[in-house]
Amino acid sequence: MATPTLPVDAGAVLADLQQQLDELRRTVTAQQDTIDQLVAAQRRAPGARDFGRR
């Protein structure tokens, strides 16, 4: 018994994958921006490195 195949528009599939890739790039960039902001805030905070050591 042969498996039925569906017609596939390769261009549409590639366009969808490109959109997913672009979204992942935006997510990674946003995560890195958040990390950078948190690190900068920690460096600005007085005594932040001493917290929890007392």
C-alpha positions as CSV (number, residue, x, y, z in Angstrom):
1,M,0.0,0.0,0.0
2,A,1.5,3.3,-1.1
3,T,1.5,6.2,1.3
4,P,-0.5,9.1,-0.2
5,T,1.5,12.3,-0.8
6,L,0.4,15.8,-0.5
7,P,1.4,18.5,-3.0
8,V,3.9,20.8,-1.3
9,D,4.8,24.3,-2.3
10,A,8.5,24.4,-1.5
11,G,8.5,28.2,-1.7
12,A,5.8,28.5,0.9
13,V,7.6,26.1,3.1
14,L,10.8,28.0,2.8
15,A,9.0,31.3,3.5
16,D,7.5,29.8,6.6
17,L,10.8,28.5,7.8
18,Q,12.4,31.9,7.2
19,Q,9.7,33.6,9.3
20,Q,10.4,31.1,12.1
21,L,14.1,31.8,11.9
22,D,13.6,35.5,11.9
23,E,11.4,35.2,15.0
24,L,14.1,33.0,16.7
25,R,16.7,35.7,15.9
26,R,14.5,38.4,17.5
27,T,14.0,36.2,20.6
28,V,17.7,35.6,21.0
29,T,18.5,39.2,20.5
30,A,15.9,40.3,23.0
31,Q,17.2,37.7,25.5
32,Q,20.8,39.0,25.1
33,D,19.6,42.6,25.5
34,T,17.8,41.6,28.7
35,I,21.0,39.9,30.0
36,D,23.1,43.0,29.1
37,Q,20.6,45.2,31.0
38,L,20.6,43.0,34.1
39,V,24.4,42.9,34.1
40,A,24.6,46.7,33.7
41,A,22.1,47.2,36.5
42,Q,24.0,44.8,38.8
43,R,27.2,46.8,38.2
44,R,25.4,50.1,39.0
45,A,23.9,48.8,42.2
46,P,25.8,49.8,45.3
47,G,27.0,46.8,47.2
48,A,25.3,44.4,44.9
49,R,28.2,42.0,45.0
50,D,28.1,41.9,48.8
51,F,24.4,40.9,49.0
52,G,24.0,37.6,50.7
53,R,27.6,37.5,52.0
54,R,26.7,39.0,55.4
